[in-house]
Amino acid sequence: MPRVVCPECERHIAAGMVAGRPGKGRLWRHDPTERPELFGDALVSCTGSLEIVDLPSPVQLEFDEPDEPADEVEPVGPLGTLAMF
């Protein structure tokens, strides 16, 4: 899952996609950074939890073309198969 910055606590939090809203995501529930000092052991959520945010654009990976052609491998075995190991 992509991680985006929470607008409240400014931490990087995972965001799940929102159905029907391309490019938007909902932040996962997370605790505020000051939770132990202010709230002790009580379970509280950051006010930015579950907020809808913009997701980062996906990055297309590119493959480099080899400079030299690969050596030809002769098929081994019946039906022209190659041994893997």
C-alpha positions in Angstrom: 0.0 0.0 0.0 1.3 3.5 -0.7 2.2 5.7 2.2 1.2 9.3 2.4 1.8 12.0 5.0 -1.0 12.4 7.5 -2.2 16.0 7.5 -2.5 16.1 11.3 0.5 14.3 12.7 2.8 14.4 9.6 3.7 10.7 9.8 3.9 8.5 6.8 0.7 6.2 7.0 -0.5 3.5 4.6 -3.5 4.6 2.5 -6.0 2.1 1.0 -7.7 3.0 -2.3 -11.3 4.3 -2.2 -13.8 2.6 -4.5 -15.1 4.8 -7.3 -12.5 7.6 -6.6 -9.4 7.0 -8.6 -6.3 8.7 -7.2 -7.9 9.0 -3.7 -7.1 6.9 -0.6 -8.2 6.6 3.0 -5.6 6.7 5.7 -5.4 3.8 8.0 -6.2 4.2 11.6 -3.2 5.3 13.6 -2.4 6.6 17.1 -1.3 10.2 17.6 2.4 10.7 18.3 1.8 12.2 21.8 -0.6 9.3 22.8 1.6 7.9 25.7 2.2 11.3 27.3 -1.4 12.6 27.0 -3.6 9.5 27.1 -1.6 6.8 28.8 -2.8 3.3 27.8 -6.2 4.5 26.4 -6.9 3.7 22.8 -7.3 6.8 20.8 -6.9 7.6 17.1 -5.1 10.5 15.4 -7.7 13.0 14.1 -6.3 12.4 10.7 -7.2 8.7 10.8 -9.6 7.5 8.0 -9.3 10.9 6.2 -9.4 10.8 2.4 -6.2 12.0 0.8 -4.6 12.1 -2.7 -2.5 9.0 -3.5 0.9 9.4 -5.1 1.0 8.7 -8.8 2.2 5.2 -9.7 5.7 5.0 -11.2 6.2 2.9 -14.3 9.3 0.8 -14.1 11.5 0.7 -17.2 13.8 -2.1 -18.3 17.2 -1.3 -19.8 18.0 -3.0 -23.1 21.1 -5.2 -22.9 24.2 -3.8 -24.8 25.1 -7.3 -26.1 22.8 -10.0 -27.3 22.5 -12.9 -24.9 24.3 -16.2 -25.9 22.1 -18.6 -27.6 21.2 -21.6 -25.4 20.8 -25.0 -27.1 17.6 -26.9 -26.1 18.2 -30.0 -24.0 16.0 -33.0 -23.6 12.9 -34.2 -25.4 10.6 -31.7 -27.0 13.3 -29.0 -27.0 12.9 -28.1 -23.4 15.6 -26.3 -21.3 16.8 -27.7 -18.0 16.2 -25.1 -15.2 18.6 -26.5 -12.6 
